[in-house]
Amino acid sequence: MNKLLATSAVAALLGASAGYSGAASADDQLELGGYFIGSVLLLDDEISNISNALIDPDSYEFESSSQVRFEGASLLDSGLRYGFRAEVTVQDELGKRPSGPQALDMVDQAYIYLDGGFGRVEIGQQDGVGGQFSVRTPHALGTMTAAGGSDDGMVDPLALAPVGTANDSSEDFAKITYMTPSFGGLTLGLSFTPDPETRTQAFGAGDTANGDDIVEFGVIYSRDFEALSLDMSATFVTADATPVSDDLEEWNAGVKVDFHGLSVGGSYRESGSLTTGLQKYEAYDIGVAYEAGPWMVSAQFAEHEGALAGAPYENGYRYLISARYKVAKGLRIGAGLQRDLDVLADEEGTAFILESALKF
């Protein structure tokens, strides 16, 4: 069913773009960008689970992540814009250069796009609308975020409560995506991923549920009023069964309001599938941030829980406070405190983080 629906949608999208003539190029652009994030982590893990007895409860770590992005685009006289975009990881979240079988993981995204009065079509390795349309709580640091997702790809300092509210089960795997033009701030989207070739994110960071023919539906509303900005989104994802999992269904919703430098937001996600029993994952986060001049401060709270075959398998909380200072264009420094509690494993930990980030 998913494959038939997605195939019909793809044919309609390609047909819509075929009506544009090959008019002479009016504008060619080439953009280069990227980022580097470096962090110093001071960790205090209060571990009572005997299976983790060999882990050093008190330690410090240095971490870094860097990425280069480039994009080439052309604008035709007809108004059709087309281009290619790629993102390449120079260092992964542990500060290492991918090599061997992981070398291909250096390419995070690589896709072409068509953008015009009909909307936008993307084909290639890119997040689907489930990830792109995700509205989550504001946060000050790239290293720390209560609800996971694709923000700057830093490793979780504690990983005791890896809360995930972003609906990004298809990750960056090859897909086709269509987004409508904005109607008064409202945009609809559809993505189809035929073969992710790896586990999805359906039930949190540690699970191995798989799915084929992933279809994502999404709607996002973004509007600026006189003194207020409003962002709201909702997404739904479904995947066909594989030999190790039955049909997947998951949805999420998020909202964020900005008013004179003050941002308040929250998001929620629920996933479910039938295997040996009912698997269910629920997660939410809420947060607030305030930005004044070069300064930004934020606070967040997140919780998640999951059930497998009628028994809990995941339950945890996360608290975050952070602040950053913009030194110059693209350059910022910051600090934060993260507190995780894993209820089921009876583990808890604290991380103090110093961060510097450069984006260009």
BALOBA-1460 file (C-alpha; in Angstrom, 3 decimals):
// residues 360
<rec num="1" residu="m" x="0.000" y="0.000" z="0.000"/>
<rec num="2" residu="n" x="2.777" y="2.413" z="0.928"/>
<rec num="3" residu="k" x="4.656" y="1.667" z="-2.320"/>
<rec num="4" residu="l" x="1.563" y="2.220" z="-4.509"/>
<rec num="5" residu="l" x="0.734" y="5.506" z="-2.794"/>
<rec num="6" residu="a" x="4.290" y="6.815" z="-2.985"/>
<rec num="7" residu="t" x="4.774" y="5.763" z="-6.631"/>
<rec num="8" residu="s" x="1.627" y="7.628" z="-7.666"/>
<rec num="9" residu="a" x="2.787" y="10.724" z="-5.785"/>
<rec num="10" residu="v" x="6.234" y="10.621" z="-7.411"/>
<rec num="11" residu="a" x="4.711" y="10.447" z="-10.913"/>
<rec num="12" residu="a" x="2.509" y="13.445" z="-10.152"/>
<rec num="13" residu="l" x="5.418" y="15.489" z="-8.789"/>
<rec num="14" residu="l" x="7.691" y="14.832" z="-11.764"/>
<rec num="15" residu="g" x="4.840" y="15.643" z="-14.114"/>
<rec num="16" residu="a" x="4.265" y="18.972" z="-12.389"/>
<rec num="17" residu="s" x="7.872" y="20.051" z="-12.917"/>
<rec num="18" residu="a" x="7.939" y="18.920" z="-16.551"/>
<rec num="19" residu="g" x="5.866" y="21.929" z="-17.584"/>
<rec num="20" residu="y" x="8.791" y="24.307" z="-17.024"/>
<rec num="21" residu="s" x="10.719" y="25.176" z="-20.175"/>
<rec num="22" residu="g" x="14.495" y="25.130" z="-20.357"/>
<rec num="23" residu="a" x="14.804" y="28.899" z="-20.449"/>
<rec num="24" residu="a" x="18.262" y="30.450" z="-20.326"/>
<rec num="25" residu="s" x="19.852" y="30.652" z="-16.908"/>
<rec num="26" residu="a" x="19.393" y="34.032" z="-15.287"/>
<rec num="27" residu="d" x="21.447" y="33.423" z="-12.149"/>
<rec num="28" residu="d" x="24.074" y="30.882" z="-11.051"/>
<rec num="29" residu="q" x="25.238" y="30.586" z="-7.438"/>
<rec num="30" residu="l" x="27.804" y="28.514" z="-5.579"/>
<rec num="31" residu="e" x="27.828" y="28.543" z="-1.774"/>
<rec num="32" residu="l" x="30.271" y="27.007" z="0.691"/>
<rec num="33" residu="g" x="29.604" y="26.626" z="4.396"/>
<rec num="34" residu="g" x="30.198" y="24.437" z="7.409"/>
<rec num="35" residu="y" x="30.802" y="24.338" z="11.132"/>
<rec num="36" residu="f" x="33.169" y="23.211" z="13.868"/>
<rec num="37" residu="i" x="32.045" y="22.492" z="17.416"/>
<rec num="38" residu="g" x="34.527" y="21.713" z="20.169"/>
<rec num="39" residu="s" x="33.549" y="20.748" z="23.718"/>
<rec num="40" residu="v" x="35.148" y="19.988" z="27.061"/>
<rec num="41" residu="l" x="32.980" y="17.654" z="29.164"/>
<rec num="42" residu="l" x="33.280" y="17.112" z="32.920"/>
<rec num="43" residu="l" x="31.266" y="13.998" z="33.811"/>
<rec num="44" residu="d" x="29.977" y="12.601" z="37.095"/>
<rec num="45" residu="d" x="28.077" y="9.308" z="36.620"/>
<rec num="46" residu="e" x="26.448" y="7.915" z="39.763"/>
<rec num="47" residu="i" x="26.157" y="4.312" z="38.561"/>
<rec num="48" residu="s" x="24.635" y="1.525" z="40.666"/>
<rec num="49" residu="n" x="23.895" y="-0.957" z="37.855"/>
<rec num="50" residu="i" x="26.390" y="-3.821" z="38.235"/>
<rec num="51" residu="s" x="26.550" y="-4.343" z="34.448"/>
<rec num="52" residu="n" x="28.261" y="-0.953" z="34.171"/>
<rec num="53" residu="a" x="30.650" y="-1.473" z="37.058"/>
<rec num="54" residu="l" x="33.733" y="-0.959" z="34.868"/>
<rec num="55" residu="i" x="32.709" y="2.517" z="33.711"/>
<rec num="56" residu="d" x="34.710" y="5.345" z="35.273"/>
<rec num="57" residu="p" x="32.100" y="7.354" z="37.218"/>
<rec num="58" residu="d" x="34.167" y="10.560" z="37.136"/>
<rec num="59" residu="s" x="35.972" y="11.656" z="33.997"/>
<rec num="60" residu="y" x="36.565" y="14.432" z="31.503"/>
<rec num="61" residu="e" x="36.461" y="14.289" z="27.717"/>
<rec num="62" residu="f" x="37.340" y="16.436" z="24.729"/>
<rec num="63" residu="e" x="34.990" y="16.151" z="21.763"/>
<rec num="64" residu="s" x="34.666" y="17.854" z="18.412"/>
<rec num="65" residu="s" x="32.578" y="17.636" z="15.282"/>
<rec num="66" residu="s" x="33.039" y="19.391" z="11.944"/>
<rec num="67" residu="q" x="31.252" y="19.417" z="8.624"/>
<rec num="68" residu="v" x="31.558" y="21.098" z="5.234"/>
<rec num="69" residu="r" x="28.526" y="22.009" z="3.138"/>
<rec num="70" residu="f" x="28.448" y="23.109" z="-0.476"/>
<rec num="71" residu="e" x="25.566" y="23.993" z="-2.777"/>
<rec num="72" residu="g" x="25.288" y="24.955" z="-6.420"/>
<rec num="73" residu="a" x="22.069" y="26.432" z="-7.801"/>
<rec num="74" residu="s" x="20.714" y="28.101" z="-10.922"/>
<rec num="75" residu="l" x="17.628" y="30.233" z="-11.469"/>
<rec num="76" residu="l" x="15.911" y="30.121" z="-14.857"/>
<rec num="77" residu="d" x="13.997" y="32.996" z="-16.432"/>
<rec num="78" residu="s" x="10.848" y="30.884" z="-15.988"/>
<rec num="79" residu="g" x="11.271" y="31.131" z="-12.207"/>
<rec num="80" residu="l" x="12.399" y="27.519" z="-11.744"/>
<rec num="81" residu="r" x="15.320" y="27.145" z="-9.347"/>
<rec num="82" residu="y" x="17.329" y="23.915" z="-9.393"/>
<rec num="83" residu="g" x="20.472" y="22.829" z="-7.631"/>
<rec num="84" residu="f" x="22.618" y="20.278" z="-5.825"/>
<rec num="85" residu="r" x="23.555" y="20.243" z="-2.142"/>
<rec num="86" residu="a" x="25.914" y="18.006" z="-0.157"/>
<rec num="87" residu="e" x="27.100" y="17.859" z="3.450"/>
<rec num="88" residu="v" x="30.349" y="16.025" z="4.226"/>
<rec num="89" residu="t" x="31.549" y="15.111" z="7.717"/>
<rec num="90" residu="v" x="35.195" y="15.996" z="8.314"/>
<rec num="91" residu="q" x="35.151" y="14.647" z="11.873"/>
<rec num="92" residu="d" x="32.438" y="12.562" z="13.489"/>
<rec num="93" residu="e" x="31.005" y="13.316" z="16.927"/>
<rec num="94" residu="l" x="34.027" y="11.670" z="18.603"/>
<rec num="95" residu="g" x="36.504" y="13.833" z="16.699"/>
<rec num="96" residu="k" x="37.572" y="10.998" z="14.364"/>
<rec num="97" residu="r" x="37.674" y="10.903" z="10.573"/>
<rec num="98" residu="p" x="35.456" y="8.077" z="9.267"/>
<rec num="99" residu="s" x="37.489" y="5.344" z="7.563"/>
<rec num="100" residu="g" x="37.154" y="1.782" z="6.302"/>
<rec num="101" residu="p" x="33.539" y="0.579" z="6.070"/>
<rec num="102" residu="q" x="32.444" y="3.842" z="7.716"/>
<rec num="103" residu="a" x="34.092" y="6.047" z="5.080"/>
<rec num="104" residu="l" x="30.854" y="6.432" z="3.135"/>
<rec num="105" residu="d" x="29.229" y="7.773" z="6.303"/>
<rec num="106" residu="m" x="31.178" y="10.982" z="5.687"/>
<rec num="107" residu="v" x="28.445" y="11.987" z="3.210"/>
<rec num="108" residu="d" x="25.549" y="13.017" z="5.413"/>
<rec num="109" residu="q" x="23.404" y="14.479" z="2.644"/>
<rec num="110" residu="a" x="23.628" y="14.637" z="-1.139"/>
<rec num="111" residu="y" x="20.571" y="15.549" z="-3.184"/>
<rec num="112" residu="i" x="19.213" y="17.605" z="-6.057"/>
<rec num="113" residu="y" x="16.168" y="19.839" z="-5.870"/>
<rec num="114" residu="l" x="13.666" y="21.716" z="-8.023"/>
<rec num="115" residu="d" x="11.956" y="24.778" z="-6.549"/>
<rec num="116" residu="g" x="9.236" y="26.831" z="-8.225"/>
<rec num="117" residu="g" x="5.620" y="27.870" z="-8.172"/>
<rec num="118" residu="f" x="4.544" y="24.216" z="-7.890"/>
<rec num="119" residu="g" x="6.502" y="23.779" z="-4.644"/>
<rec num="120" residu="r" x="9.759" y="21.972" z="-4.005"/>
<rec num="121" residu="v" x="10.988" y="18.486" z="-4.990"/>
<rec num="122" residu="e" x="14.098" y="16.890" z="-3.433"/>
<rec num="123" residu="i" x="15.659" y="13.622" z="-4.672"/>
<rec num="124" residu="g" x="18.618" y="11.923" z="-2.963"/>
<rec num="125" residu="q" x="20.076" y="11.487" z="0.505"/>
<rec num="126" residu="q" x="18.232" y="13.953" z="2.702"/>
<rec num="127" residu="d" x="16.015" y="14.079" z="5.803"/>
<rec num="128" residu="g" x="12.339" y="13.488" z="5.071"/>
<rec num="129" residu="v" x="9.534" y="15.819" z="6.076"/>
<rec num="130" residu="g" x="9.321" y="13.994" z="9.416"/>
<rec num="131" residu="g" x="12.716" y="15.443" z="10.322"/>
<rec num="132" residu="q" x="12.657" y="18.682" z="8.323"/>
<rec num="133" residu="f" x="9.259" y="19.785" z="9.642"/>
<rec num="134" residu="s" x="10.067" y="18.972" z="13.266"/>
<rec num="135" residu="v" x="9.504" y="21.939" z="15.615"/>
<rec num="136" residu="r" x="11.207" y="21.492" z="18.984"/>
<rec num="137" residu="t" x="12.210" y="23.460" z="22.036"/>
<rec num="138" residu="p" x="14.825" y="26.223" z="21.699"/>
<rec num="139" residu="h" x="18.290" y="25.587" z="23.149"/>
<rec num="140" residu="a" x="21.478" y="27.590" z="23.455"/>
<rec num="141" residu="l" x="24.204" y="25.000" z="22.748"/>
<rec num="142" residu="g" x="24.819" y="22.659" z="19.828"/>
<rec num="143" residu="t" x="26.130" y="19.904" z="22.094"/>
<rec num="144" residu="m" x="23.069" y="19.799" z="24.315"/>
<rec num="145" residu="t" x="19.475" y="19.284" z="23.286"/>
<rec num="146" residu="a" x="16.744" y="17.649" z="25.304"/>
<rec num="147" residu="a" x="15.010" y="15.836" z="22.467"/>
<rec num="148" residu="g" x="17.673" y="14.715" z="20.017"/>
<rec num="149" residu="g" x="17.330" y="15.168" z="16.292"/>
<rec num="150" residu="s" x="19.753" y="16.463" z="13.700"/>
<rec num="151" residu="d" x="21.108" y="19.556" z="15.461"/>
<rec num="152" residu="d" x="24.863" y="19.654" z="14.846"/>
<rec num="153" residu="g" x="25.241" y="15.902" z="15.421"/>
<rec num="154" residu="m" x="27.201" y="15.941" z="18.688"/>
<rec num="155" residu="v" x="27.496" y="12.826" z="20.826"/>
<rec num="156" residu="d" x="25.316" y="12.648" z="23.949"/>
<rec num="157" residu="p" x="27.626" y="13.297" z="26.942"/>
<rec num="158" residu="l" x="25.733" y="10.901" z="29.256"/>
<rec num="159" residu="a" x="23.370" y="8.807" z="27.073"/>
<rec num="160" residu="l" x="21.361" y="7.770" z="30.115"/>
<rec num="161" residu="a" x="18.083" y="9.255" z="28.853"/>
<rec num="162" residu="p" x="18.359" y="9.638" z="25.049"/>
<rec num="163" residu="v" x="14.974" y="11.272" z="24.529"/>
<rec num="164" residu="g" x="13.842" y="11.514" z="20.895"/>
<rec num="165" residu="t" x="10.844" y="13.606" z="19.779"/>
<rec num="166" residu="a" x="11.934" y="14.235" z="16.171"/>
<rec num="167" residu="n" x="10.166" y="11.941" z="13.678"/>
<rec num="168" residu="d" x="13.332" y="11.114" z="11.701"/>
<rec num="169" residu="s" x="13.014" y="7.352" z="11.169"/>
<rec num="170" residu="s" x="14.152" y="7.553" z="7.528"/>
<rec num="171" residu="e" x="17.319" y="9.453" z="8.512"/>
<rec num="172" residu="d" x="19.386" y="10.586" z="5.493"/>
<rec num="173" residu="f" x="18.664" y="7.594" z="3.275"/>
<rec num="174" residu="a" x="17.796" y="8.037" z="-0.399"/>
<rec num="175" residu="k" x="14.259" y="9.302" z="-0.887"/>
<rec num="176" residu="i" x="12.025" y="11.654" z="-2.803"/>
<rec num="177" residu="t" x="10.300" y="14.538" z="-1.029"/>
<rec num="178" residu="y" x="7.674" y="17.027" z="-2.157"/>
<rec num="179" residu="m" x="6.697" y="20.210" z="-0.303"/>
<rec num="180" residu="t" x="3.859" y="22.473" z="-1.375"/>
<rec num="181" residu="p" x="4.226" y="26.230" z="-1.714"/>
<rec num="182" residu="s" x="3.465" y="28.144" z="1.471"/>
<rec num="183" residu="f" x="-0.181" y="29.126" z="1.788"/>
<rec num="184" residu="g" x="-0.241" y="31.937" z="4.335"/>
<rec num="185" residu="g" x="2.531" y="30.206" z="6.286"/>
<rec num="186" residu="l" x="1.106" y="26.668" z="5.899"/>
<rec num="187" residu="t" x="3.209" y="24.049" z="4.064"/>
<rec num="188" residu="l" x="2.421" y="20.375" z="3.434"/>
<rec num="189" residu="g" x="4.992" y="17.683" z="2.680"/>
<rec num="190" residu="l" x="5.349" y="14.044" z="1.613"/>
<rec num="191" residu="s" x="8.462" y="11.818" z="1.579"/>
<rec num="192" residu="f" x="9.047" y="8.260" z="0.380"/>
<rec num="193" residu="t" x="12.092" y="6.140" z="1.323"/>
<rec num="194" residu="p" x="11.984" y="2.750" z="-0.451"/>
<rec num="195" residu="d" x="14.876" y="1.007" z="1.342"/>
<rec num="196" residu="p" x="16.626" y="2.536" z="4.371"/>
<rec num="197" residu="e" x="19.032" y="-0.436" z="4.576"/>
<rec num="198" residu="t" x="19.450" y="-0.004" z="8.322"/>
<rec num="199" residu="r" x="17.434" y="0.260" z="11.505"/>
<rec num="200" residu="t" x="15.025" y="3.150" z="11.894"/>
<rec num="201" residu="q" x="14.842" y="5.444" z="14.903"/>
<rec num="202" residu="a" x="11.333" y="4.255" z="15.689"/>
<rec num="203" residu="f" x="11.746" y="3.204" z="19.292"/>
<rec num="204" residu="g" x="14.640" y="5.248" z="20.537"/>
<rec num="205" residu="a" x="18.407" y="5.140" z="20.292"/>
<rec num="206" residu="g" x="19.039" y="1.514" z="21.243"/>
<rec num="207" residu="d" x="16.422" y="-0.436" z="19.301"/>
<rec num="208" residu="t" x="16.755" y="-2.319" z="16.026"/>
<rec num="209" residu="a" x="13.292" y="-2.164" z="14.475"/>
<rec num="210" residu="n" x="13.451" y="-2.061" z="10.671"/>
<rec num="211" residu="g" x="10.990" y="-0.995" z="8.007"/>
<rec num="212" residu="d" x="10.721" y="-0.762" z="4.225"/>
<rec num="213" residu="d" x="8.809" y="1.733" z="2.060"/>
<rec num="214" residu="i" x="8.818" y="4.489" z="4.677"/>
<rec num="215" residu="v" x="6.186" y="7.143" z="3.919"/>
<rec num="216" residu="e" x="6.168" y="10.459" z="5.796"/>
<rec num="217" residu="f" x="3.413" y="13.061" z="5.853"/>
<rec num="218" residu="g" x="3.931" y="16.466" z="7.412"/>
<rec num="219" residu="v" x="2.400" y="19.888" z="7.903"/>
<rec num="220" residu="i" x="4.134" y="22.967" z="9.266"/>
<rec num="221" residu="y" x="2.844" y="26.462" z="9.964"/>
<rec num="222" residu="s" x="5.315" y="29.334" z="10.340"/>
<rec num="223" residu="r" x="4.097" y="32.898" z="10.587"/>
<rec num="224" residu="d" x="5.550" y="36.189" z="11.781"/>
<rec num="225" residu="f" x="3.087" y="38.634" z="13.294"/>
<rec num="226" residu="e" x="3.738" y="42.174" z="14.480"/>
<rec num="227" residu="a" x="5.601" y="41.223" z="17.666"/>
<rec num="228" residu="l" x="5.262" y="37.443" z="17.709"/>
<rec num="229" residu="s" x="6.492" y="34.462" z="15.674"/>
<rec num="230" residu="l" x="4.648" y="31.145" z="15.705"/>
<rec num="231" residu="d" x="5.885" y="27.732" z="14.497"/>
<rec num="232" residu="m" x="3.723" y="24.605" z="14.687"/>
<rec num="233" residu="s" x="4.167" y="21.199" z="13.063"/>
<rec num="234" residu="a" x="2.729" y="17.685" z="12.953"/>
<rec num="235" residu="t" x="4.092" y="14.627" z="11.145"/>
<rec num="236" residu="f" x="3.023" y="11.015" z="10.626"/>
<rec num="237" residu="v" x="5.311" y="8.172" z="9.500"/>
<rec num="238" residu="t" x="4.434" y="4.642" z="8.431"/>
<rec num="239" residu="a" x="6.609" y="1.743" z="7.203"/>
<rec num="240" residu="d" x="5.786" y="-1.685" z="5.811"/>
<rec num="241" residu="a" x="6.623" y="-4.847" z="7.709"/>
<rec num="242" residu="t" x="9.922" y="-6.698" z="7.450"/>
<rec num="243" residu="p" x="10.795" y="-10.213" z="8.696"/>
<rec num="244" residu="v" x="11.685" y="-8.757" z="12.099"/>
<rec num="245" residu="s" x="8.957" y="-6.172" z="12.584"/>
<rec num="246" residu="d" x="5.370" y="-5.455" z="11.653"/>
<rec num="247" residu="d" x="3.988" y="-2.194" z="10.289"/>
<rec num="248" residu="l" x="5.365" y="0.899" z="11.980"/>
<rec num="249" residu="e" x="3.300" y="3.952" z="12.812"/>
<rec num="250" residu="e" x="4.577" y="7.021" z="14.588"/>
<rec num="251" residu="w" x="3.578" y="10.663" z="14.871"/>
<rec num="252" residu="n" x="4.817" y="13.824" z="16.493"/>
<rec num="253" residu="a" x="3.781" y="17.416" z="17.068"/>
<rec num="254" residu="g" x="5.617" y="20.531" z="18.160"/>
<rec num="255" residu="v" x="5.051" y="24.217" z="18.814"/>
<rec num="256" residu="k" x="7.336" y="27.208" z="19.445"/>
<rec num="257" residu="v" x="6.416" y="30.828" z="20.163"/>
<rec num="258" residu="d" x="8.892" y="33.734" z="19.993"/>
<rec num="259" residu="f" x="8.052" y="37.093" z="21.584"/>
<rec num="260" residu="h" x="10.576" y="39.921" z="22.031"/>
<rec num="261" residu="g" x="13.537" y="37.545" z="22.481"/>
<rec num="262" residu="l" x="11.631" y="35.049" z="24.626"/>
<rec num="263" residu="s" x="11.060" y="31.570" z="23.103"/>
<rec num="264" residu="v" x="8.786" y="28.919" z="24.604"/>
<rec num="265" residu="g" x="8.185" y="25.539" z="23.015"/>
<rec num="266" residu="g" x="7.593" y="21.833" z="23.323"/>
<rec num="267" residu="s" x="7.261" y="18.654" z="21.283"/>
<rec num="268" residu="y" x="5.813" y="15.140" z="21.607"/>
<rec num="269" residu="r" x="6.351" y="11.851" z="19.738"/>
<rec num="270" residu="e" x="4.705" y="8.442" z="19.904"/>
<rec num="271" residu="s" x="5.800" y="5.273" z="18.066"/>
<rec num="272" residu="g" x="4.197" y="1.853" z="17.911"/>
<rec num="273" residu="s" x="4.547" y="-1.508" z="16.180"/>
<rec num="274" residu="l" x="3.577" y="-5.127" z="16.766"/>
<rec num="275" residu="t" x="6.296" y="-7.748" z="17.109"/>
<rec num="276" residu="t" x="6.312" y="-10.294" z="19.939"/>
<rec num="277" residu="g" x="4.103" y="-7.864" z="21.803"/>
<rec num="278" residu="l" x="3.094" y="-4.237" z="21.809"/>
<rec num="279" residu="q" x="6.074" y="-1.932" z="21.403"/>
<rec num="280" residu="k" x="5.334" y="1.645" z="22.296"/>
<rec num="281" residu="y" x="7.589" y="4.636" z="22.739"/>
<rec num="282" residu="e" x="6.509" y="8.048" z="24.058"/>
<rec num="283" residu="a" x="8.655" y="11.140" z="24.530"/>
<rec num="284" residu="y" x="8.118" y="14.832" z="25.138"/>
<rec num="285" residu="d" x="10.132" y="17.916" z="25.964"/>
<rec num="286" residu="i" x="9.401" y="21.474" z="27.027"/>
<rec num="287" residu="g" x="11.748" y="24.429" z="27.131"/>
<rec num="288" residu="v" x="12.257" y="28.149" z="27.340"/>
<rec num="289" residu="a" x="15.020" y="30.418" z="26.037"/>
<rec num="290" residu="y" x="15.745" y="34.125" z="26.197"/>
<rec num="291" residu="e" x="18.023" y="36.029" z="23.820"/>
<rec num="292" residu="a" x="19.211" y="39.585" z="24.400"/>
<rec num="293" residu="g" x="21.958" y="41.035" z="22.240"/>
<rec num="294" residu="p" x="24.851" y="38.552" z="22.056"/>
<rec num="295" residu="w" x="23.542" y="36.483" z="25.001"/>
<rec num="296" residu="m" x="21.172" y="33.504" z="25.018"/>
<rec num="297" residu="v" x="20.114" y="31.351" z="27.987"/>
<rec num="298" residu="s" x="17.860" y="28.291" z="27.937"/>
<rec num="299" residu="a" x="16.314" y="25.607" z="30.155"/>
<rec num="300" residu="q" x="14.709" y="22.318" z="29.101"/>
<rec num="301" residu="f" x="13.079" y="19.230" z="30.540"/>
<rec num="302" residu="a" x="12.466" y="15.953" z="28.678"/>
<rec num="303" residu="e" x="11.012" y="12.549" z="29.521"/>
<rec num="304" residu="h" x="10.615" y="9.276" z="27.642"/>
<rec num="305" residu="e" x="9.282" y="5.782" z="28.301"/>
<rec num="306" residu="g" x="8.760" y="2.620" z="26.294"/>
<rec num="307" residu="a" x="7.063" y="-0.754" z="26.641"/>
<rec num="308" residu="l" x="7.907" y="-4.098" z="25.013"/>
<rec num="309" residu="a" x="5.613" y="-7.131" z="25.301"/>
<rec num="310" residu="g" x="3.736" y="-5.421" z="28.094"/>
<rec num="311" residu="a" x="6.836" y="-4.650" z="30.172"/>
<rec num="312" residu="p" x="8.722" y="-1.337" z="30.450"/>
<rec num="313" residu="y" x="12.119" y="-1.271" z="28.727"/>
<rec num="314" residu="e" x="12.976" y="2.421" z="28.769"/>
<rec num="315" residu="n" x="12.206" y="5.211" z="31.214"/>
<rec num="316" residu="g" x="14.197" y="8.338" z="31.884"/>
<rec num="317" residu="y" x="14.367" y="12.095" z="32.459"/>
<rec num="318" residu="r" x="16.678" y="14.861" z="31.308"/>
<rec num="319" residu="y" x="17.235" y="18.396" z="32.653"/>
<rec num="320" residu="l" x="19.285" y="21.030" z="30.828"/>
<rec num="321" residu="i" x="20.360" y="24.593" z="31.504"/>
<rec num="322" residu="s" x="22.765" y="26.432" z="29.203"/>
<rec num="323" residu="a" x="24.019" y="29.829" z="28.082"/>
<rec num="324" residu="r" x="26.008" y="31.118" z="25.128"/>
<rec num="325" residu="y" x="27.683" y="34.345" z="24.024"/>
<rec num="326" residu="k" x="28.113" y="35.482" z="20.427"/>
<rec num="327" residu="v" x="31.687" y="36.715" z="20.129"/>
<rec num="328" residu="a" x="31.498" y="37.632" z="16.435"/>
<rec num="329" residu="k" x="29.577" y="36.657" z="13.331"/>
<rec num="330" residu="g" x="29.465" y="32.852" z="13.260"/>
<rec num="331" residu="l" x="31.560" y="32.477" z="16.445"/>
<rec num="332" residu="r" x="30.079" y="31.678" z="19.844"/>
<rec num="333" residu="i" x="31.123" y="30.234" z="23.204"/>
<rec num="334" residu="g" x="28.931" y="28.728" z="25.876"/>
<rec num="335" residu="a" x="28.487" y="26.504" z="28.907"/>
<rec num="336" residu="g" x="25.793" y="24.208" z="30.211"/>
<rec num="337" residu="l" x="24.742" y="21.638" z="32.785"/>
<rec num="338" residu="q" x="23.006" y="18.361" z="31.878"/>
<rec num="339" residu="r" x="21.377" y="15.984" z="34.364"/>
<rec num="340" residu="d" x="20.114" y="12.521" z="33.269"/>
<rec num="341" residu="l" x="18.174" y="9.901" z="35.243"/>
<rec num="342" residu="d" x="17.647" y="6.362" z="33.924"/>
<rec num="343" residu="v" x="14.842" y="5.059" z="36.134"/>
<rec num="344" residu="l" x="14.865" y="1.408" z="35.025"/>
<rec num="345" residu="a" x="18.634" y="0.941" z="35.222"/>
<rec num="346" residu="d" x="18.847" y="2.986" z="38.436"/>
<rec num="347" residu="e" x="21.573" y="5.214" z="36.994"/>
<rec num="348" residu="e" x="22.039" y="8.960" z="37.006"/>
<rec num="349" residu="g" x="24.696" y="11.365" z="35.923"/>
<rec num="350" residu="t" x="25.700" y="14.987" z="35.517"/>
<rec num="351" residu="a" x="27.718" y="16.644" z="32.773"/>
<rec num="352" residu="f" x="29.198" y="20.145" z="32.766"/>
<rec num="353" residu="i" x="29.955" y="21.336" z="29.243"/>
<rec num="354" residu="l" x="32.151" y="24.109" z="27.843"/>
<rec num="355" residu="e" x="31.584" y="24.688" z="24.128"/>
<rec num="356" residu="s" x="32.981" y="26.768" z="21.301"/>
<rec num="357" residu="a" x="31.365" y="26.798" z="17.877"/>
<rec num="358" residu="l" x="32.265" y="28.362" z="14.554"/>
<rec num="359" residu="k" x="29.859" y="28.447" z="11.611"/>
<rec num="360" residu="f" x="30.540" y="29.954" z="8.222"/>
